Amino acid sequence: MLDVVRLRVSYGERPVLQGVDLSVAAGEVVGLVGPNGCGKTTLLKAITRVIPWQAGEVLLLGAPASKLSRQELSRRVAVVPQSPALPVGYTALEVVLMGRTPHLGFLDQEGADDYRRAREALQRVGAADFAERRVDELSGGERQNVVLARALAQDAPILLLDEPTANLDIGHQIAVAQLVRELASDRRLAVVAAIHDLTLAALYCDRLALMDAGALVANGPPEQVLTAENILQVYHARVVVLREPELPAPVVVPYTDGVTDGVPPTGAVSTGRHP
């Protein structure tokens, strides 16, 4: 459904993405992980052509993104940006209705079906109760749900999320991550989510794509990607990765003196012993 093929992006003379290959199937959630500045957000922006690329291609449902109009691209890909700026004075319903724009013709007004889909999207994310409230009066978690509802109202089969759980408490983090997991399954969406919390990513993603310095260095199930060796190499941090039968996914725990100069420690992988 989504195929990134040898994608290269540079900011001036500085390479940011270095030949990235990534494919995501319908119903699959892929977590994009890696340190700050490794290229996660750049990759998401390049997929939607917000940032131009110098080489490679992005295929959306088999069609080259470089050949699609902006409206057609928006029908195929919805984006939940990090810390989105929402228009002051608009209600939650009005913001979610903006997701219907790719399906409207020039000078068209939203119709009954657009309102129905917007209300269904609010209902799906548990935000129906504040549909008529102004978004500037909502909490951070409520605003995040409105942005996610706007993306759902867009009816795009590919969903990109940039740090969807950033600045949320643990309860809201779990709720958002669980909702994204359910939406991918129920709607057969292809989802790519840039996530900093490695344990949260392992719990809710089918696959993790680990990036470093603009390149994909590991791609696979969480238990294969989240190794102490990989984390040391990419994050320069000493961790223990807990893998117990009763745990549904690997749990990453840092050592108290975990920042290193890149020299691998001994005994970095554990199965149940706290560092």
ZADOFI-103246 format. One record per residue (C-alpha): residue in one letter; x, y, z. Coordinates in steps of 0.1 Angstrom, whole numbers, plus 5000, padded with zeros to 4 digits. Layout:
residues N
AXYZ...
end
This chain:
residues 275
M500050005000L502950245008D506350194993V509350414998V512050334973R515650454977L514550794989R517251054992V516751405007S519251675014Y519052015030G521452215009E524752015009R523751805040P522151465033V519251395056L517751075041Q520250835025G518450585002V515650485025D513550175016L510350105035S507149925026V503949915047A500949685040A497249745047G496349685083E499949715095V501349965120V505050045115G506850245143L509550475131V512150495158G515550655162P517250945180N516451315175G517651435141C517851095125G515351175098K512051045111T510051365105T511851435073L510751095060L507151155069K507251505052A508951365021I506251095017T503651375014R505951594992V506051865018I509851825014P511151754979W513451454974Q516551444952A516351074943G514050774947E510250754947V507250704969L504450474957L500950534972L498650244963G501050174935A500950524920P504050744921A503551034945S505651254922K502851224896L499851284919S498051614923R497951764957Q494251684960E494751314949L497751284973S495551405002R492951144993R495550874997V497550995027A496351165060V498851315084V498751385122P501651625127Q503551685159S502051965180P499652085153A498552445153L494752445153P492652755143V491552965172G487853015175Y486852695155T484852415171A486152065171L483551965145E484652255122V488252145125V487351775117L485351895087M488552035073G489551675067R486851645040T488551915019P490251664995H486851524986L485251864977G485352034943F486352394937L484052624957D482052324970Q480552345005E480452055029G477251855026A475251625048D477551335041D480651535051Y479051635084R478051265090R481551145084A483051415106R480751325135E481450955130A485251035132L484751235164Q482650945178R485350695168V488050875188G485850935218A485451315211A481851345202D480951515235F482951825227A482151855190E480652205196R483452325219R486152555206V489452375201D491352645220E489352545251L490352175249S493051995268G496151865251G494751505250E491351635236R493051835209Q495151535199N491951335195V490451615173V493451615150L493251235148A489551265140R490351515112A492751265097L490050985099A487451215082Q489851245053D489150875045A492750815033P494050455034I497450565045L497950735079L501250905090L501651015126D504551225139E504951175177P501151125183T501751065220A504151355227N503251565257L500451335268D500251155301I500550785302G496850725302H496350935271Q499450775255I497950425259A494550545247V495950705215A498250415208Q495450155213L493150365191V495650375162R496150005165E492449935163L491950175134A494650005114S492949675119D489349785115R489950015085R492849825070L494950135071A498650135064V500150335094V503550485100A504150645133A507250825145I507550735182H510250815208D509050575235L510550245225T508450035249L505250195237A506350145201A507049775208L503649725225Y501549865197C503449835164D503649525142R507149625131L509749885139A511950065115L515050195133M516750505117D520150655123A521750945105G519150935077A519450555070L517350255080V519650035101A517049775113N513549675102G511549395116P509449275146P510149475179E511949185195Q514449175167V514949545164L515049645201T518349485211A520749635236E523349635208N521149825184I520150085210L523750135220Q524850175184V522050425175Y521250605208H524650565225A522750455256R523250155278V519949965284V518649635295V515949485273L513549275293R511948975276E509748775299P507048525288E504348725305L505349055288P503649115254A506649295240P510249385249V510649645276V513549885274V515050005307P518050245309Y520950205331T521350485356D524750565340G523450485306V524950745283T528150615268D530850725244G529850435221V531950165237P529749855241P529249745278T529249385288G526049215300A523849475283V520949235276S518949085304T515748885309G514249005341R517049165361H516749535367P519949725358
end
